[in-house]
Amino acid sequence: MKEVIAIVRINMMNHTKQALTECGVAAFFAHEAHGRGKGFVNPEVLEGAQQGYEEAASLLGEKGKLYPKRMLTAVV
C-alpha cells in the first residue's frame, strides 16, 4: 500500500474528486490547508524585489500571504 498526499487549490477540488472517483479510489480524506507556491511569478520581478526595488516588491503582493487549499490523503 502507498499513501498519496496532494495539495489542491480550492477551485480544483470538484475536478479532483471526480477524477479520483473515475479512476477507482474508493475513499480519501480532505483537510484544510494554507500555503503558497512559487508559480506564476515573473523571475525578473522577483529578482528586482530581491535587489530592493519597491515597485517590484509591490507587484509581488503581501509577503508571506497564505492561500486556502485542501490537502487530500488517499491510501492506494
Sine and cosine of phi, psi and omega as CSV:
sin_phi,cos_phi,sin_psi,cos_psi,sin_omega,cos_omega
0.00,0.00,0.51,-0.86,0.03,-1.00
-0.80,-0.61,0.57,-0.82,0.12,-0.99
-0.98,-0.22,0.82,-0.58,0.00,-1.00
-0.93,-0.36,0.81,-0.58,0.02,-1.00
-0.88,-0.48,0.77,-0.64,0.00,-1.00
-0.72,-0.69,0.63,-0.78,0.10,-1.00
-0.97,-0.24,0.83,-0.56,-0.14,-0.99
-0.81,-0.58,0.66,-0.75,0.10,-0.99
-0.92,0.40,0.48,-0.88,-0.04,-1.00
-0.85,0.53,-0.66,0.75,-0.08,-1.00
-0.95,0.31,-0.15,0.99,0.01,-1.00
-0.96,-0.27,0.07,1.00,-0.07,-1.00
-0.90,0.44,-0.70,0.72,-0.02,-1.00
-0.90,0.45,-0.66,0.75,0.04,-1.00
-0.90,0.44,-0.64,0.77,-0.02,-1.00
-0.93,0.38,-0.70,0.71,0.02,-1.00
-0.88,0.48,-0.67,0.74,0.01,-1.00
-0.90,0.43,-0.68,0.73,-0.01,-1.00
-0.91,0.42,-0.64,0.77,0.03,-1.00
-0.91,0.42,-0.66,0.75,0.02,-1.00
-0.90,0.44,-0.68,0.73,-0.02,-1.00
-0.91,0.41,-0.53,0.85,-0.03,-1.00
-1.00,0.01,0.05,1.00,0.15,-0.99
0.99,-0.15,0.20,0.98,0.06,-1.00
-0.98,0.21,0.91,-0.42,-0.11,-0.99
-0.96,0.27,-0.60,0.80,-0.06,-1.00
-0.49,-0.87,0.48,-0.88,0.09,-1.00
-0.42,-0.91,0.30,-0.96,0.02,-1.00
-0.95,-0.30,0.60,-0.80,0.08,-1.00
-0.84,-0.55,0.78,-0.62,0.00,-1.00
-0.84,-0.54,0.50,-0.87,0.09,-1.00
-0.95,0.32,0.62,-0.78,0.05,-1.00
-0.56,-0.83,0.34,-0.94,0.09,-1.00
-0.74,-0.68,0.59,-0.81,0.02,-1.00
-0.03,-1.00,0.00,-1.00,0.08,-1.00
-0.51,-0.86,0.48,-0.88,0.02,-1.00
-0.90,-0.43,0.01,-1.00,0.01,-1.00
-1.00,0.09,-0.24,0.97,-0.16,-0.99
-0.83,0.56,0.48,-0.88,0.11,-0.99
0.90,0.44,0.49,0.87,0.07,-1.00
-0.93,-0.35,0.82,-0.57,0.04,-1.00
-0.92,0.39,0.83,-0.56,-0.04,-1.00
-0.87,0.50,-0.53,0.85,0.02,-1.00
-0.93,0.38,-0.63,0.78,0.03,-1.00
-0.92,0.39,-0.66,0.75,0.02,-1.00
-0.89,0.46,-0.68,0.73,0.02,-1.00
-0.90,0.43,-0.66,0.75,0.05,-1.00
-0.88,0.47,-0.63,0.78,0.03,-1.00
-0.92,0.40,-0.62,0.79,0.02,-1.00
-0.92,0.38,-0.48,0.88,0.02,-1.00
-0.99,0.13,-0.13,0.99,0.11,-0.99
0.98,-0.22,0.19,0.98,0.04,-1.00
-0.97,0.25,0.85,-0.53,-0.06,-1.00
-0.91,0.41,-0.57,0.82,-0.01,-1.00
-0.89,0.46,-0.67,0.74,0.00,-1.00
-0.93,0.38,-0.64,0.77,0.00,-1.00
-0.90,0.43,-0.60,0.80,0.00,-1.00
-0.94,0.35,-0.47,0.88,0.04,-1.00
-0.94,0.34,-0.45,0.89,-0.02,-1.00
-0.97,0.23,-0.33,0.94,0.00,-1.00
1.00,0.01,-0.27,-0.96,-0.03,-1.00
-0.93,0.36,0.79,-0.61,0.00,-1.00
-0.95,0.33,0.75,-0.66,0.05,-1.00
0.99,0.13,0.12,0.99,-0.01,-1.00
-0.91,0.41,0.76,-0.65,-0.01,-1.00
-0.96,-0.26,0.64,-0.77,-0.03,-1.00
-0.95,-0.32,0.57,-0.82,0.01,-1.00
-0.93,0.37,0.69,-0.73,0.02,-1.00
-0.60,-0.80,0.02,-1.00,0.09,-1.00
-0.81,-0.59,0.66,-0.75,0.08,-1.00
-0.97,-0.24,0.88,-0.47,0.00,-1.00
-0.98,-0.20,0.70,-0.72,0.03,-1.00
-0.80,-0.60,0.80,-0.60,0.03,-1.00
-0.71,-0.71,0.64,-0.77,0.10,-1.00
-0.97,-0.26,0.87,-0.49,-0.06,-1.00
-0.84,-0.54,0.00,0.00,0.00,0.00
